[in-house]
Amino acid sequence: MQDGTSTLIDNSSNQYKGESQISKQKLGLSLFWLGLIIAVAFAAVSTRDLMVNLRTLTMAEHNTTIWAIDGPLWIAWALSVTLGSLLAGIGAFVYVKTKAAFSWLTAIGILGAVFAMVMVWTRVYIPALFGVGGTIILFSFFAIVWVWMKKYAALGIQEKIAGSFKLIGYLFWINASWFLCGETAPLHLKVFEARSAPSPIEIMVFLALGWVFVLIGDYLDMRLKKSQVDPQLAA
């Protein structure tokens, strides 16, 4: 009798844990899709309408539209990628069952940093900050390359291919960072004050290619891990 009761309790407990896990995964997916919708709706779709105003209207004319500077729709557009990416990131953390504190501290930290940049330092040019930040980026890149070289020999052929795509992506990102500095710094330097504002085409190309190559690398890595679980996927 006791064995039967114990089995029933264990089964109920396992069922509860399974239902709880499924609920968290559904919540995680919901947050991910909500973040995606917000980012795409504002940053991708609405930007087309907004850009028409910004290219053709004066400031006074623009501020009579729904996209008025510092109006609710403008602020929503400006923060759409931040909010959308945070929701997607939190959703991912929830989906894979990380600790809740980690998810929320990440969100609070990033939101706090964004608001501090926008509200406090957005109009302030601090050369030392850019010097320190650029140095951190540079050393981080070479550290990543160093780690990649050290672990490459121990990888399988498919892991090497996936890792190589990621490294190509990192190469594009470091060049995007460098050209971003080169395009924006002159806007605050006296010697370049007569120069017109640049069109940073190369920055967009480098950033886009970097994301594509890292995505390919992550996709190949995911396929490799799936094939190790289910060998039929490798066929």
Backbone torsions as a table, in degrees:
resi	resn	phi	psi	omega
1	MET	NA	-45.9	-179.9
2	GLN	-65.1	-38.5	178.4
3	ASP	-63.1	-39.8	179.2
4	GLY	-65.4	-41.3	179.0
5	THR	-64.6	-42.4	179.7
6	SER	-63.1	-41.8	178.4
7	THR	-62.8	-42.0	179.7
8	LEU	-62.3	-42.1	179.2
9	ILE	-64.6	-43.0	179.5
10	ASP	-63.0	-42.6	179.4
11	ASN	-63.4	-41.7	179.1
12	SER	-64.4	-40.6	179.2
13	SER	-64.8	-43.2	179.2
14	ASN	-65.3	-38.2	178.4
15	GLN	-64.2	-41.4	179.9
16	TYR	-64.3	-42.7	179.2
17	LYS	-64.0	-39.7	179.4
18	GLY	-65.1	-42.7	178.6
19	GLU	-65.5	-38.6	178.5
20	SER	-64.1	-41.0	179.3
21	GLN	-64.5	-42.4	179.2
22	ILE	-63.8	-41.3	178.9
23	SER	-62.1	-41.3	178.7
24	LYS	-66.1	-39.0	178.5
25	GLN	-65.5	-39.7	177.2
26	LYS	-64.7	-41.3	177.7
27	LEU	-63.2	-44.5	178.9
28	GLY	-60.1	-45.2	178.3
29	LEU	-65.0	-38.3	179.1
30	SER	-62.8	-44.0	178.4
31	LEU	-64.6	-39.9	178.9
32	PHE	-60.6	-49.7	-177.9
33	TRP	-67.8	-35.2	176.8
34	LEU	-63.2	-44.2	177.3
35	GLY	-61.3	-42.8	179.2
36	LEU	-61.6	-44.6	-179.1
37	ILE	-63.1	-44.1	-179.9
38	ILE	-62.1	-47.2	-178.3
39	ALA	-64.1	-45.3	-178.2
40	VAL	-69.1	-42.3	-177.1
41	ALA	-61.8	-42.4	-177.2
42	PHE	-90.7	-54.4	-172.6
43	ALA	-71.2	-32.8	-177.1
44	ALA	-97.9	-57.0	-173.6
45	VAL	-75.3	-54.1	-175.2
46	SER	-67.7	-25.9	-179.5
47	THR	-59.4	-33.4	-179.7
48	ARG	-62.3	-45.3	178.5
49	ASP	-66.8	-41.5	-179.0
50	LEU	-63.8	-42.6	-177.4
51	MET	-63.9	-31.8	176.1
52	VAL	-60.1	-44.8	178.2
53	ASN	-63.5	-47.0	-174.3
54	LEU	-66.3	-27.7	-179.5
55	ARG	-85.0	-24.7	-170.1
56	THR	-116.1	-17.2	-174.9
57	LEU	-108.3	154.5	170.3
58	THR	-77.7	170.9	178.9
59	MET	-60.0	-42.8	-179.5
60	ALA	-63.1	-43.1	179.3
61	GLU	-67.0	-42.1	-179.4
62	HIS	-61.2	-38.9	-177.0
63	ASN	-72.7	-4.2	173.0
64	THR	-91.4	-4.9	-179.9
65	THR	-94.8	177.1	179.0
66	ILE	-68.5	-14.3	-178.9
67	TRP	-96.3	23.7	-177.9
68	ALA	-50.7	137.9	179.8
69	ILE	-57.6	132.1	-178.2
70	ASP	68.1	9.5	172.2
71	GLY	-78.4	169.9	-176.3
72	PRO	-60.3	-39.1	-179.0
73	LEU	-71.7	-36.8	177.1
74	TRP	-63.0	-45.1	179.9
75	ILE	-64.8	-41.2	178.1
76	ALA	-61.4	-41.1	177.8
77	TRP	-65.1	-44.3	-177.0
78	ALA	-63.1	-33.0	-176.8
79	LEU	-101.6	6.1	-172.9
80	SER	-63.5	-44.2	-179.1
81	VAL	-69.3	-39.3	177.1
82	THR	-60.0	-51.0	-179.1
83	LEU	-66.0	-44.0	-179.0
84	GLY	-63.6	-43.1	179.8
85	SER	-67.8	-36.6	178.3
86	LEU	-65.9	-43.4	178.2
87	LEU	-62.1	-42.2	178.5
88	ALA	-65.1	-41.7	179.5
89	GLY	-65.1	-45.0	177.3
90	ILE	-62.7	-40.9	177.2
91	GLY	-59.2	-40.5	178.4
92	ALA	-64.8	-42.9	177.8
93	PHE	-62.0	-42.1	179.0
94	VAL	-66.0	-41.2	-177.5
95	TYR	-61.8	-40.2	-178.2
96	VAL	-91.8	4.5	172.6
97	LYS	66.9	44.3	169.8
98	THR	-76.5	170.4	179.5
99	LYS	-65.7	138.6	-176.9
100	ALA	-58.9	-38.2	-178.4
101	ALA	-60.3	-38.4	179.5
102	PHE	-63.0	-43.5	-179.1
103	SER	-62.5	-49.2	-174.8
104	TRP	-73.4	-35.0	176.3
105	LEU	-65.4	-37.3	175.9
106	THR	-61.5	-47.5	-179.5
107	ALA	-62.4	-46.5	-178.9
108	ILE	-64.2	-41.5	-179.7
109	GLY	-63.2	-45.6	-179.0
110	ILE	-68.5	-44.1	177.9
111	LEU	-60.8	-42.7	178.6
112	GLY	-60.7	-42.7	179.2
113	ALA	-64.8	-42.0	-179.8
114	VAL	-63.5	-47.9	-179.2
115	PHE	-65.1	-36.4	177.6
116	ALA	-64.3	-42.4	179.2
117	MET	-64.8	-43.8	-175.1
118	VAL	-74.4	-44.5	-173.6
119	MET	-83.7	-29.7	-171.0
120	VAL	-109.3	-52.2	-169.1
121	TRP	-109.1	6.7	-172.3
122	THR	-62.8	-28.8	-178.3
123	ARG	-105.4	8.2	-176.7
124	VAL	-104.5	129.0	177.0
125	TYR	-102.5	115.8	-178.3
126	ILE	-117.5	97.8	-176.8
127	PRO	-53.9	-40.8	-177.8
128	ALA	-62.1	-37.0	179.7
129	LEU	-62.4	-43.8	-179.9
130	PHE	-69.3	-34.6	177.1
131	GLY	-65.1	-46.1	179.3
132	VAL	-66.8	-45.3	179.7
133	GLY	-61.7	-42.8	178.8
134	GLY	-63.8	-38.6	178.0
135	THR	-64.5	-41.8	178.0
136	ILE	-61.9	-43.8	179.2
137	ILE	-61.6	-45.1	-177.4
138	LEU	-62.8	-49.3	-179.6
139	PHE	-66.6	-35.0	178.1
140	SER	-63.4	-41.1	179.1
141	PHE	-61.9	-49.3	-178.0
142	PHE	-67.8	-29.2	174.8
143	ALA	-67.0	-40.7	177.9
144	ILE	-62.3	-44.2	178.9
145	VAL	-63.3	-40.7	178.7
146	TRP	-61.6	-47.2	178.3
147	VAL	-61.8	-41.2	-179.9
148	TRP	-60.8	-44.3	179.5
149	MET	-62.8	-40.2	-176.1
150	LYS	-69.1	-33.7	-176.6
151	LYS	-95.6	-7.0	-174.1
152	TYR	-61.3	-43.7	-174.9
153	ALA	-62.4	-29.6	-177.0
154	ALA	-83.9	-3.9	-176.4
155	LEU	-87.4	155.2	171.8
156	GLY	-76.5	170.6	-174.6
157	ILE	-61.6	-41.1	-179.4
158	GLN	-69.7	-36.9	176.1
159	GLU	-65.8	-36.5	177.9
160	LYS	-63.9	-41.4	179.4
161	ILE	-64.5	-46.7	179.4
162	ALA	-61.1	-44.3	-179.9
163	GLY	-65.5	-34.1	179.1
164	SER	-66.4	-40.2	176.5
165	PHE	-61.6	-42.5	178.9
166	LYS	-62.5	-42.4	-179.1
167	LEU	-63.6	-38.7	176.2
168	ILE	-60.6	-41.2	177.0
169	GLY	-60.7	-43.0	178.4
170	TYR	-63.1	-36.3	177.5
171	LEU	-62.4	-42.2	176.8
172	PHE	-64.6	-39.6	-178.7
173	TRP	-65.6	-41.6	-179.2
174	ILE	-66.8	-35.4	176.8
175	ASN	-71.1	-35.1	174.6
176	ALA	-61.9	-41.4	178.8
177	SER	-62.5	-43.2	-178.4
178	TRP	-65.9	-46.2	-179.9
179	PHE	-70.3	-30.1	175.1
180	LEU	-61.3	-42.5	176.5
181	CYS	-62.8	-44.0	-178.7
182	GLY	-66.1	-30.6	-179.0
183	GLU	-82.9	-34.3	-173.7
184	THR	-94.6	-33.0	-178.4
185	ALA	-58.9	-42.0	179.8
186	PRO	-58.7	-22.7	178.8
187	LEU	-64.8	-17.4	-177.7
188	HIS	-115.5	8.9	-176.8
189	LEU	-113.8	133.7	-174.0
190	LYS	-60.7	-38.6	-175.9
191	VAL	-63.2	-22.7	-179.3
192	PHE	-105.1	14.0	-171.3
193	GLU	-65.5	-22.3	179.0
194	ALA	-86.7	-7.8	-178.0
195	ARG	-78.7	139.8	177.6
196	SER	-73.6	159.5	-179.9
197	ALA	-62.7	133.5	-176.8
198	PRO	-77.2	163.5	171.6
199	SER	-108.3	100.7	-170.4
200	PRO	-76.0	61.4	-178.0
201	ILE	-62.3	-43.5	-175.7
202	GLU	-63.5	-31.6	179.6
203	ILE	-65.3	-45.7	178.8
204	MET	-62.9	-41.5	179.9
205	VAL	-63.4	-46.5	-179.6
206	PHE	-63.3	-43.4	-180.0
207	LEU	-63.4	-46.8	-178.2
208	ALA	-62.6	-46.2	179.8
209	LEU	-64.5	-37.7	177.6
210	GLY	-59.8	-47.2	179.2
211	TRP	-63.2	-39.8	-179.1
212	VAL	-63.6	-45.8	-177.6
213	PHE	-68.5	-38.3	176.8
214	VAL	-66.7	-38.6	176.7
215	LEU	-61.7	-44.8	177.8
216	ILE	-60.0	-43.8	179.6
217	GLY	-62.0	-43.9	179.2
218	ASP	-66.4	-37.6	179.0
219	TYR	-64.7	-44.4	178.3
220	LEU	-63.9	-37.4	177.7
221	ASP	-64.4	-41.3	178.1
222	MET	-64.5	-42.4	178.4
223	ARG	-62.2	-37.9	179.2
224	LEU	-63.7	-46.0	-179.1
225	LYS	-66.0	-36.8	176.9
226	LYS	-65.8	-39.3	-179.9
227	SER	-67.8	-27.7	176.7
228	GLN	-71.3	-29.7	177.2
229	VAL	-81.8	-43.3	-179.9
230	ASP	-125.9	97.7	-176.5
231	PRO	-56.4	-22.4	-179.0
232	GLN	-64.6	-27.5	-179.7
233	LEU	-70.0	-21.2	-179.4
234	ALA	-77.8	-15.3	-178.0
235	ALA	-73.0	NA	NA
